[in-house]
């Protein structure tokens, strides 16, 4: 049974940093692709970042490029999201997701990384609040 457990959420002020962690069990984090999504109240789930092929390929949505970094520790079967220069619009519930088929797109996997339909396992979410 696959389980994804997120941690590291919290409340920070504008410009602050947080590091989210997603520990996977029953799933090999290096076997395919994993991602981070977020959902703010009244807004649909948005793809934030993804990582494939053991960490060799990454994708970011435009609004977080240069501020967020996704990485993974294959030995710990854990994916991280380092979030710097946080803004109020980053406030959301952040979800970790894992896929068993996104990597089949090969070099074009990133074209599909932002759709929640391409992930089949999800964590419970961790809240992030950025206040001014």
C-alpha positions in Angstrom: 0.0 0.0 0.0 1.4 3.4 -1.0 1.5 6.1 1.5 2.8 9.7 1.1 3.3 11.7 4.3 3.9 15.4 4.0 5.5 17.6 6.7 7.0 21.0 7.1 4.1 23.3 6.5 3.4 26.2 8.8 3.0 30.0 9.0 5.7 32.4 7.8 5.9 36.1 7.0 6.4 37.4 3.5 9.9 36.7 2.3 10.3 33.8 4.6 11.2 30.2 3.8 9.8 26.7 4.4 10.9 23.2 3.4 8.2 20.6 2.8 9.0 16.9 3.0 7.2 14.0 1.5 8.1 10.6 2.7 7.0 7.7 0.5 6.3 4.1 1.6 5.3 1.3 -0.7 6.5 3.4 -3.7 10.0 3.9 -5.1 10.5 7.7 -5.5 13.1 7.1 -8.1 11.0 4.8 -10.3 8.8 7.5 -12.0 7.7 11.0 -11.2 6.6 12.8 -8.1 5.2 16.3 -7.7 3.9 19.0 -5.4 0.5 20.6 -5.9 -1.3 23.2 -3.9 -4.9 24.3 -3.4 -6.1 27.6 -2.1 -9.7 28.2 -0.9 -12.0 28.4 -3.9 -9.3 27.6 -6.4 -8.6 24.3 -8.1 -5.5 22.2 -7.4 -2.5 23.7 -9.1 0.7 21.9 -10.1 3.7 23.6 -8.4 6.8 21.4 -9.2 7.6 17.9 -10.2 10.7 15.7 -10.4 11.4 12.6 -12.5 13.9 9.9 -13.2 15.6 9.9 -9.9 15.9 13.6 -9.7 17.5 14.3 -13.0 14.6 16.2 -14.5 12.5 18.9 -12.8 9.6 21.1 -13.7 8.1 24.2 -12.1 5.1 26.3 -12.7 6.0 29.9 -13.8 4.9 31.6 -10.6 7.5 29.7 -8.4 10.5 29.5 -10.7 13.6 30.9 -9.1 11.9 30.7 -5.6 11.1 27.0 -5.1 13.3 24.0 -5.5 12.2 20.4 -5.7 14.7 17.7 -4.9 14.7 14.1 -3.7 16.7 11.8 -1.6 16.4 8.3 -3.1 18.0 6.6 -0.1 15.3 8.1 2.1 12.6 7.7 -0.5 11.7 11.4 0.2 10.9 14.4 -1.9 11.4 17.9 -0.8 10.1 21.3 -1.8 12.3 24.2 -0.6 10.2 27.4 -0.7 12.0 30.7 -0.5 10.9 34.3 -0.9 7.4 33.3 0.0 4.5 35.5 -1.0 0.9 35.7 0.3 -0.3 34.1 -2.9 1.6 31.0 -2.0 -0.8 30.4 0.9 -2.5 27.0 0.3 -2.7 23.4 1.3 0.3 21.7 -0.3 0.0 18.1 -1.5 2.6 15.6 -2.5 1.7 13.3 -5.4 3.3 10.3 -7.0 2.8 8.8 -10.4 3.4 5.3 -11.8 3.0 6.4 -15.5 4.0 10.0 -16.0 7.5 9.0 -16.8 6.3 7.0 -19.8 6.2 10.2 -21.7 9.9 10.2 -21.7 11.5 13.6 -22.4 8.1 15.2 -22.8 6.9 14.3 -19.3 7.0 17.9 -18.2 4.2 18.7 -20.6 1.9 16.7 -18.4 3.4 17.4 -15.0 0.9 20.1 -14.0 -2.2 17.9 -14.3 -3.4 16.1 -11.2 -4.9 13.4 -13.6 -1.3 12.2 -14.2 -0.7 11.2 -10.6 -2.3 8.2 -8.9 -1.2 8.6 -5.2 -1.7 11.6 -3.0 -0.7 12.7 0.5 -3.0 14.2 3.0 -1.7 17.8 2.5 0.2 20.2 4.7 -0.9 23.9 5.1 1.3 26.8 4.3 0.3 30.3 5.3 2.2 33.4 4.3 1.3 36.6 6.0 2.3 40.2 5.3 
